[in-house]
Amino acid sequence: MALYGFFQDSESVYLLLELCCEGQLFDIIKKDRRMPEDRTSDIVRQVCLGIEAIHREKIIHRDIKPENIILHEVANPYI
């Protein structure tokens, strides 16, 4: 996922990101109720790599949850 830019106001920082059409992980979990183990482990691995990368930059994400995990590629061909 590409970062095209960012800006901030007195309360928030806004990221301009590549469009990720598949949506939030939360919506996919809610819709399908189940996800194959290999896809689940891949998502967890990618989230951990992302957290590791921001921690190296001394950044803490204080709101990690399925609603804030946006998927770029279709994991399930039935979605």
Beta strands, then each sheet from edge to edge (+ up, - down):
strand 1: 3-8
strand 2: 13-17
strand 3: 23-24
strand 4: 70-71
sheet 1: 1+ 2-
sheet 2: 3+ 4-
end
